Amino acid sequence: MAYDEDLADRVRAALPDAAEHVAAEQALGQPHVRPMDFTGRPMKGMVFVDPAGLHGDTLRQWVDAAAGYARGLPAR
C-alpha cells in the first residue's frame, strides 16, 4: 500500500489527548477490519483497517483506540 499523505494528515488531526483501550479481538468484529498480515504471518494483537473503513468519525475512533492502546504499553 502506498503512503497516503491525505490520510496521514487526517490521522494527525484526529490524534487525541487520551483514549480508551480496544482489544484486537473486538476490533476484528468491526466492518473493514482484518488481521494485520502482510508477510503470511499475522501480527498478534494488530489489525488492518481497509481504507473504506476510515471515513468520517470512524477515523477518529480508530485513532483514539490505537493511541489509547499505545499509551497503555509499558515504557521501553
Secondary structure by P-SEA (a helix, b strand, c coil): ccccaaaaaaaaaacccbbbbbbaaaaaaccccccccccccccccbbbbcccccccaaaaaaaaaaaaaaaacccc
